[in-house]
Amino acid sequence: MKKYAMAAALALMIAPVMQYALFFGLHPEGLVFNSLGEDEALFITAIKLSEFGYESPWTLESDGVVRLAFLNPANGPVFMLFPLSVIYAASGISALGLFALFKLFSAALMLASIYLLVRHFDFKCRHRIFILLALSAGFGGLIHLISSFFYPERLLYPQSLFGFGVSIFRFVESYQAFSLALGTLSMLFFVKKRVLLSSLLLGLTVLVYPFHGVSFFMVMAVYCRVFSLGASQLSKVFASLLLFSSVWAFSYIFQPALFDNYANAVGTVSVNVLPSVLLGLGPLFIFLLYDMKKRFPFVSGKRHLAFFVASFALMSYYQISSSVWAPPLPSHPLFIVFNIPFLAFLGYLAKRVLESGHEKRIVFMYAWFIVFLFVVMFPVKLFSVLPPKVTVFLYFPLAFLAHEGMKNFKHAGLFVAVVAVSALSIFFFYSFEQMDARNIYKNGALGEQNFFYAESDMKALGFLKGMPAGNVMSSQAIGTYLPYYSGKKSLLFGTSRGDIVLDVGEKLSDYRKFYSSPSRDILEKYGIRYVFYGTFEKRLGDLGSPDYLRKVYGDGAEIYEFTP
């Protein structure tokens, strides 16, 4: 079984690298592959922050105030890229190559730390539990596949990873792997009573990605409650959490708008992607329920079962009524109260579990799972930030408890079948999610996206890199990678990202006004020196020949320099 665990870990580690190779090698003719979307644009640009004096390349303000680089919760991982920025500045190695190596290292560290934590709690069955954790998934990919037959336009909707469960696979290939690795190691040292190391690692986790740091502290608090540890050990790691959180407090004081916009953005997206987390937990959840029924017979009593079904139905109706995954259903803001019965049931269940006389490691896993299920299912309209960010914390206790439930079945093929179903779901989910990057042509024309740029636009960006410093006006799509390729600051970024660009609505409106009816006032407002006029910008209108714009490049795409 050990060799299968190693194979699972290796498959997860190399998957992102193979994905890059696929896109670079098989991109459509006439196009150049950039990277996998907006988040990666942020991070590979962060590696080049030394070129911008560690200022944000996208916050051009009419008041002339320079904003701090990326200091908001969306971009906490930028802190972990500062060492890479130093290496880049000293060596000149490709920023994208450094980032790919960093992702590979983070994935390896995360998987190794998870394996060590699994071994601590169940040495005998560590390999099986690790495989379940590594390759487990919800029914996300299969739901994608089935729903595409009825609603094909929803097949390529890219924001469903929170609600339908893809286990740690999605997090292994993302930037969040590093913070999860730090937090897992912090938890491992905590249970081994190495408090100083645990505190330091938890603080670094908060610095890198605050949501994960807070979540690991919650796990530690549950552990202390179950194992009856004193407050001293927990208070020490809490002090570290507060100390490292001060960086975020400082950032919020100086730029609260980025935080508020980020919270609003997460809440808006999450209400569409959490139709039911329980459905997303997939086949492992079935075996967890089986084990729970065996250990806690009261849950299968008629009254408890009826209350669970009714509360689950109410909660699911509220979520699905606001979801992209179902036909429109009657909805009302007051329907948020439909969540209360289920959350109350979870609270009651946690109390009964903690009062049970079962082995403490089992009680700990159940308490861990229930606490985070409560957080994940908490209405995002009331608390938008944390629920969708901590779904990954359900998977460790889920794999552990599902394995306990599977012990009661002697059929040798059951384990293989569960892993196979989960792996198949991962395959469909990941394939369909990334199809959004490949489906780039809309009605025969290149759609406005930032995965691929036309070769003419890329050549223009290369030319712009050799020009003197200055801010650039361009489309959102081009602006996403413009700082990375040209070393210049851009007005816009991504898809109306208010957590990156302050007053994004006003700036987007000014961008559209300028390209449809050029005005020097807009250029002066944001201190623009260069105007990029390429594939996407030309669709808004003709710039004409105003005397304040001097063409400095004109091979397919065009670049103009503003002369006040």
Secondary structure, 3 states (H helix, E strand, C coil): CHHHHHHHHHHHHHHHHHHHHHHHHCCCCCEEECCCCHHHHHHHHHCCHHHHCCECCCCCCCCCCCCECCCCHHHCCHHHHHHHHHHHHHHCCCHHHHHHHHHHHHHHHHHHHHHHHHHHHCCCCHHHHHHHHHHCCCCHHHHHHHHHHHCHHHCCCCCCHHHHCCCCHHHHCCCHHHHHHHHHHHHHHHHCCCHHHHHHHHHHHHHHCHHHHHHHHHHHHHHHHHCCCCHHHHHHHHHHHHHHHHHHHHHHHHCHHHHHHHHHHHHHHHHHHCCCHHHHCCHHHHHHHHHHHHHCHHHHCHHHHHHHHHHHHHHHHHHHHCCCCCCCCCCCHHHHHHHHHHHHHHHHHHHHHHHCCCCHHHHHHHHHHHHHHHHHHCCCCCCCCHHHHCHHHHHHHHHHHHHHHHCCCCCCHHHHHHHHHHHHHHHHHHHHHHHHHHCCEECCEECCCCCEEEHHHHHHHHHHHCCCCCEEECCHHHHHHHHHHHCCEECCCCCCCCCCCCCHHHHHHHHHHHHHCCCHHHHHHHCEEEEEECCCHHHCCCCCCCCCEEEEEECCCEEEEECC
